[in-house]
Amino acid sequence: MISDGFAIIYDLQDAHTWRQAHTDRRLWGRRFCQHYVLDEDHLLIVFMPGGERWQLWEAHRKRWILGQDLERRAA
């Protein structure tokens, strides 16, 4: 269950997407990410909130991560 967080599935067959998954994880903070290997080529990253103190900053990071994701889908 994702409570106030979000998740993204990354297709690791594409080298750019693999780098983007790593960048997104670092941007959000490794402590607040959970990783699930779905199969040989797909990774699910769950981005969990860090608490009330981080809400404003997380809103910015979420827009950056999801904005980048939308740009990748359009390409």
Buried (B, 14 or more C-beta within 10 A) or exposed (E): EEEEBBEBEBEBEEEEBBEBBEEBBEBBBEEBBEEEEEEEEBBBBBBBBBEEEEEEEBEEBBEEBBEBBEEBEEE
